[in-house]
Amino acid sequence: MSFINKTVIIRKPIEEVFDEATNFKNGPEVMDNVIDVEILTEGPVREGFQFKETREIRGRKASAIIEITDYKHNKSYTARSEQNGIDLRYHYSFTETTEGTRVDFEGELITKGLRNTLTKPLIQMIIKKEDEKHLDHLKKHIETVPSE
């Protein structure tokens, strides 16, 4: 079940939007608190592709390995991070419209263990605060990048 849902229209072609959205090196530009992204998998983005994302939260650095678990070029992808009993999945879908590209985002959180299950509402609130505006940042980033 999702705890974050967001949709934006980006005034650029679907190919350009998808390419920028899956250029994970853009993380510091589009995700609050992300300070570094290290690509761990060579080659193009695909299922199984991994990168390490480092965030700074309240003065502390935390890193997570993120894996692409579902990938359909120019259509959708899912990014998954799992650590300490917290399984976070971000689902993105891309649809061409007359105005540009519609990007739909859904965040899903699965907790394991009694402590994480009991604190799930708090965990959701923290994650939502950190990431709920990232599609707005992505839109601004893509719409200000000159087309090739």
N, C-alpha and C positions, 0 to 999 in steps of 0.2 A: 504494500500500500504506500502510495506516495505521500510525502509530507511537504514537498515544495513543487509547485507547478508554475510555469511561466511561459509566455509566448511573446515573441517579438517579430516584427516585420523589418527586414533589413533590405534597403533599397539597392541591392546588387544582385547579379545573376547567381543562381544556385551553385554553380561550379566554384565561383569565387568565394562564396560564403562558406561552403563545405571545406574548401582547401584551407581557408584561414581558421576555421573552427577546429580543424584537426591538425593545425600547426601548433603543437603543444608548447613550443618554445615561447608562444605568445602569452603563456600563463601569467607572468608578472604584469602584463598590460591589461588583462581582462578579469583576473581573479584577485579580489582583495586579499591581502596578507601573503600572497605567493611571492617569494623573493628569488626563487631559482627553480629551473627545470632542467633535468639531465635526461637525455634520451638514452635508453638502455638497449633498445632493439634497433638493429641496422635495417635499412630498407624502408619501403613505404609503410604507412599506417595500415593495419589489417588486424584481424582477430589474433590475439596473442601478443600484440605490440605492447611494450612496457616503457614507462618513463618514471623517474623519481621526481616528486614535487616536494619542495621545501617551503614551508610557511613560517612566518614569524607572528606569533600570537602572544600578546602581552609580554613582549620582550624575550620570549623563548622560541627557539627554532624547533620545528618538528617536521620530519620527513615521512613520506609514504610512497610506496610503490603502487602505481596505478596501471591497470591492465585494460586493454580494449577487449571486451568479451563478446561483442557483437559488432559487425561492421558491414554496411551496405553502402558502397561508394555513392556519394551525392544523394543519399536517402536517409541514413540513420547510423548511429553508433551508440554503444554503451561503454562507459568508463567505470571500472570497479576498483575499489580499494578495500582491503580487509586487514585489520590489525586489532589486537587486543579485544576480540569478541565483537567488534563493530564492523559490519559489512555494509559499505556505502556504495550505491549504484546510481549513476547519473545517466539517464536515457535522453538522447537527442534525436529529433526527427526534423527533416528539411523538406519543405514543399514549395514548389515554384508557384508564384501568384502573379497577378497583373501588376502588383506594386513592387515586386522583388522576390524575396525568399522569406517564407514563414519558418521560424525556428521554434519548435515546441520542446520544452525541457520538463523533465520529471525527475525528482530526487526520491530515492527509496532507501530506507534504513532498516537493516535487519540486525537485531542484537542477539548475542549469545551470552549465557551466564546470568545468574540472578541479579548481580549488581548492575550490569548494563541494561537488563530488562526493566529494573525498577527506576533507573535514571534515564530511560529512553526519551521521555518528554523534554528533559533538560538538554540531552545530547542533540535532539532535533532542533531545539531553540537556538543552541550555539551554532550549529551548522547552518541553519537558515539565516541567521544574522550574518555569518561570514560569506555565504555564497548566493543569497537570493538576488543580488543585483548584477551578477556576472554576465547575464545575457544583455543587459543594458550597456555594460562596458564593451562587450563583444560587438554590439551594434555600432557603437561610437567608433571603435577601433576600425572595423571593416569599412564603414561609410566614409572614414577620413583617409583610408589608404588609397592612393591613386590606382586606378585600373591599369593593367598592363596592355 
